[in-house]
Amino acid sequence: MIKLKVTGMTCGHCVTAVTEALSDVPGVERVVEVSRDRGEAVVEGRAEADLLVAAVVGRGYEARVA
């Protein structure tokens, strides 16, 4: 599992956008959770962490590996 810290999520739409962005990354088997309250996203699979971060940043949020 890879856990990311995500900042900038303010609503349910933001959670959906981050979830969709992560789902589109090659190697992601499952988006386990995206939590606006904790500012976290957790994914399972063999995706590269830098691609996950780039996908979230591409949607307008800040992200880093936790």
Backbone as CSV, one residue per row, in Angstrom:
resi,resn,N_x,N_y,N_z,CA_x,CA_y,CA_z,C_x,C_y,C_z
1,MET,0.835,-1.191,0.000,0.000,0.000,0.000,0.873,1.245,0.000
2,ILE,0.370,2.267,-0.656,1.044,3.564,-0.679,0.092,4.592,-0.092
3,LYS,0.602,5.359,0.852,-0.205,6.405,1.484,0.339,7.761,1.062
4,LEU,-0.577,8.633,0.671,-0.226,9.997,0.301,-0.863,10.983,1.260
5,LYS,-0.174,12.070,1.499,-0.760,13.220,2.187,-1.238,14.155,1.089
6,VAL,-2.501,14.547,1.156,-3.098,15.393,0.129,-3.680,16.628,0.802
7,THR,-3.315,17.797,0.302,-3.876,19.034,0.840,-4.676,19.737,-0.248
8,GLY,-5.672,20.480,0.191,-6.493,21.248,-0.722,-7.878,20.669,-0.953
9,MET,-8.156,19.487,-0.402,-9.493,18.911,-0.562,-10.438,19.598,0.417
10,THR,-11.535,20.162,-0.116,-12.468,20.894,0.742,-13.887,20.350,0.720
11,CYS,-14.167,19.407,-0.191,-15.546,18.925,-0.321,-15.571,17.516,-0.913
12,GLY,-16.753,16.983,-1.026,-16.921,15.651,-1.592,-16.469,15.561,-3.038
13,HIS,-16.661,16.651,-3.793,-16.201,16.676,-5.185,-14.684,16.496,-5.241
14,CYS,-13.978,17.125,-4.306,-12.518,17.005,-4.250,-12.112,15.549,-4.019
15,VAL,-12.789,14.890,-3.108,-12.504,13.483,-2.818,-12.723,12.635,-4.069
16,THR,-13.803,12.904,-4.783,-14.088,12.174,-6.014,-13.011,12.431,-7.066
17,ALA,-12.589,13.672,-7.203,-11.566,14.024,-8.188,-10.250,13.322,-7.886
18,VAL,-9.847,13.292,-6.618,-8.604,12.622,-6.236,-8.733,11.113,-6.450
19,THR,-9.868,10.553,-6.089,-10.095,9.125,-6.278,-9.992,8.752,-7.754
20,GLU,-10.639,9.535,-8.614,-10.581,9.268,-10.052,-9.168,9.408,-10.597
21,ALA,-8.455,10.428,-10.151,-7.081,10.637,-10.617,-6.201,9.447,-10.253
22,LEU,-6.323,8.982,-9.017,-5.511,7.850,-8.575,-5.908,6.565,-9.300
23,SER,-7.184,6.386,-9.540,-7.669,5.183,-10.227,-7.115,5.065,-11.634
24,ASP,-6.833,6.204,-12.262,-6.339,6.216,-13.631,-4.845,5.929,-13.761
25,VAL,-4.122,5.877,-12.658,-2.677,5.646,-12.702,-2.401,4.161,-12.965
26,PRO,-1.570,3.865,-13.958,-1.231,2.463,-14.226,-0.629,1.790,-12.990
27,GLY,-1.091,0.591,-12.704,-0.582,-0.161,-11.564,-1.444,-0.071,-10.321
28,VAL,-2.398,0.853,-10.302,-3.297,0.964,-9.148,-4.336,-0.152,-9.258
29,GLU,-4.360,-1.007,-8.258,-5.347,-2.077,-8.221,-6.638,-1.606,-7.556
30,ARG,-6.477,-0.752,-6.537,-7.653,-0.289,-5.802,-7.299,0.962,-5.023
31,VAL,-8.207,1.937,-5.059,-8.090,3.098,-4.179,-8.793,2.700,-2.896
32,VAL,-8.021,2.487,-1.846,-8.562,1.997,-0.581,-9.387,3.076,0.100
33,GLU,-8.836,4.284,0.142,-9.527,5.369,0.847,-8.956,6.712,0.422
34,VAL,-9.834,7.694,0.341,-9.435,9.094,0.220,-10.207,9.831,1.302
35,SER,-9.483,10.417,2.251,-10.113,11.085,3.387,-9.819,12.581,3.350
36,ARG,-10.872,13.355,3.183,-10.731,14.810,3.216,-10.339,15.277,4.607
37,ASP,-10.949,14.688,5.640,-10.696,15.110,7.017,-9.243,14.889,7.437
38,ARG,-8.676,13.764,7.033,-7.289,13.453,7.403,-6.285,13.906,6.353
39,GLY,-6.788,14.291,5.178,-5.891,14.709,4.106,-5.014,13.570,3.639
40,GLU,-5.618,12.394,3.482,-4.858,11.205,3.099,-5.535,10.472,1.959
41,ALA,-4.711,9.760,1.215,-5.205,8.835,0.202,-4.361,7.571,0.312
42,VAL,-5.017,6.424,0.207,-4.328,5.140,0.303,-4.703,4.305,-0.908
43,VAL,-3.686,3.770,-1.591,-3.931,2.921,-2.756,-3.179,1.607,-2.622
44,GLU,-3.719,0.582,-3.283,-3.057,-0.712,-3.367,-2.618,-0.921,-4.807
45,GLY,-1.529,-1.624,-4.965,-1.050,-1.958,-6.296,0.427,-1.674,-6.440
46,ARG,0.864,-1.708,-7.693,2.282,-1.538,-7.998,2.580,-0.216,-8.689
47,ALA,1.728,0.743,-8.492,1.932,2.055,-9.118,3.156,2.735,-8.513
48,GLU,3.817,3.541,-9.332,4.957,4.307,-8.839,4.449,5.525,-8.078
49,ALA,5.052,5.764,-6.928,4.603,6.844,-6.052,4.643,8.200,-6.745
50,ASP,5.672,8.443,-7.559,5.767,9.749,-8.222,4.638,9.949,-9.239
51,LEU,4.153,8.863,-9.840,3.024,8.973,-10.757,1.728,9.264,-10.005
52,LEU,1.586,8.685,-8.813,0.417,8.964,-7.988,0.394,10.435,-7.585
53,VAL,1.530,10.921,-7.129,1.630,12.325,-6.731,1.320,13.228,-7.922
54,ALA,1.891,12.914,-9.078,1.675,13.728,-10.274,0.199,13.746,-10.676
55,ALA,-0.481,12.626,-10.539,-1.900,12.557,-10.893,-2.733,13.464,-10.001
56,VAL,-2.433,13.471,-8.713,-3.177,14.322,-7.770,-2.854,15.796,-8.018
57,VAL,-1.588,16.097,-8.217,-1.178,17.478,-8.497,-1.823,17.964,-9.798
58,GLY,-1.944,17.078,-10.761,-2.568,17.421,-12.030,-4.032,17.814,-11.903
59,ARG,-4.661,17.394,-10.830,-6.057,17.766,-10.566,-6.178,19.021,-9.709
60,GLY,-5.016,19.599,-9.340,-5.045,20.876,-8.637,-4.842,20.804,-7.137
61,TYR,-4.400,19.658,-6.633,-4.175,19.493,-5.195,-2.684,19.296,-4.953
62,GLU,-2.272,19.453,-3.721,-0.882,19.186,-3.359,-0.818,17.787,-2.759
63,ALA,0.260,17.071,-3.089,0.394,15.699,-2.588,1.848,15.353,-2.390
64,ARG,2.080,14.446,-1.466,3.410,13.890,-1.221,3.226,12.517,-0.602
65,VAL,4.254,11.692,-0.721,4.205,10.375,-0.092,4.280,10.566,1.406
66,ALA,3.387,9.891,2.125,3.331,10.011,3.590,4.408,9.149,4.237
